[in-house]
Amino acid sequence: MMKLYLNATSPYARMVRIIMLEKQLEGNVELCWCDPWSDDEALLRENPIGRIPTLVTDVGMAISESLLIALYLDEQCSVRPLITADRKEETLHVAGLGVGLMDAAFSTVISAKYLNNEANDSVLSQRGLREIQRTLEHLENNVECYISFETISIGDIAVAVALDYLAFRLPELGISNSYTKLEDWRSNISKRLSFKETAFE
Ligand SMILES: N[C@@H](CCC(=O)N[C@@H](CS)C(=O)NCC(=O)O)C(=O)O
């Protein structure tokens, strides 16, 4: 049995959980809920980096970094491949944008929490907001080319989770009103069971 260390609010952990469900691997993975911010002992024993998501494989090896875990899980079973040969470049392009969006949003949220609200006016925070804006514009203008409606790829999952995370943690940015094609796409993909079962709360 594999183990997945996670919490309920990490976009990276949610992405991995969705992948686990889409790949029908939930019976093979025990969920280990933890708080990575309070130096969880069990997590630190498995992984000195102490971040979630951390997947501990059947041979006891801990893998961190959500995209590496995604690649590993994708190879664990042939159900619903997350990267297909015919759309490989688009998929990897979009996956990088999705995780980049998560990084920019997450660092804004976490610096406001651990530093103070003035952190939001800092140069880095302003750069993060511009990254978010540029990336959302790019996705909005290319939604038909990059994002599929019928199948689901690692790129789709990363972008959809990043959009949900932005709506959850930074609602003041009003993203759902500004990028309407992306919003339609997000509300469609969010109907999947894997998204409903893992919704941020
Ligand atoms: N690049 C990593 C980011 C993971 C990450 O930043 N996780 C956060 C929670 S969202 C964490 O565990 N932070 C605890 C810490 O940094 O001590 C990934 O893709 O998995």
The ligand as an SDF file (V2000), in Angstrom:
LIG
                    3D

 20 19  0  0  0  0  0  0  0  0999 V2000
    6.7640   22.3380   -5.5920 N   0  0  0  0  0  0  0  0  0  0  0  0
    6.0940   21.5690   -4.5750 C   0  0  0  0  0  0  0  0  0  0  0  0
    5.3590   22.5050   -3.6270 C   0  0  0  0  0  0  0  0  0  0  0  0
    4.8430   21.8020   -2.3750 C   0  0  0  0  0  0  0  0  0  0  0  0
    4.5390   22.7810   -1.2520 C   0  0  0  0  0  0  0  0  0  0  0  0
    4.9520   23.9400   -1.2710 O   0  0  0  0  0  0  0  0  0  0  0  0
    3.7870   22.3090   -0.2330 N   0  0  0  0  0  0  0  0  0  0  0  0
    3.4460   23.1360    0.9090 C   0  0  0  0  0  0  0  0  0  0  0  0
    1.9500   23.0650    1.2130 C   0  0  0  0  0  0  0  0  0  0  0  0
    0.9860   23.7180   -0.0990 S   0  0  0  0  0  0  0  0  0  0  0  0
    4.1610   22.6090    2.1350 C   0  0  0  0  0  0  0  0  0  0  0  0
    4.1180   21.4380    2.4250 O   0  0  0  0  0  0  0  0  0  0  0  0
    4.8300   23.5060    2.8750 N   0  0  0  0  0  0  0  0  0  0  0  0
    5.4340   23.2020    4.1290 C   0  0  0  0  0  0  0  0  0  0  0  0
    6.8080   23.7960    4.2420 C   0  0  0  0  0  0  0  0  0  0  0  0
    7.2900   24.3890    3.2460 O   0  0  0  0  0  0  0  0  0  0  0  0
    7.3870   23.6510    5.3110 O   0  0  0  0  0  0  0  0  0  0  0  0
    5.1420   20.5780   -5.2630 C   0  0  0  0  0  0  0  0  0  0  0  0
    4.8230   20.7580   -6.4550 O   0  0  0  0  0  0  0  0  0  0  0  0
    4.7520   19.5750   -4.6430 O   0  0  0  0  0  0  0  0  0  0  0  0
  1  2  1  0
  2  3  1  0
  2 18  1  0
  3  4  1  0
  4  5  1  0
  5  6  2  0
  5  7  1  0
  7  8  1  0
  8  9  1  0
  8 11  1  0
  9 10  1  0
 11 12  2  0
 11 13  1  0
 13 14  1  0
 14 15  1  0
 15 16  2  0
 15 17  1  0
 18 19  2  0
 18 20  1  0
M  END
$$$$
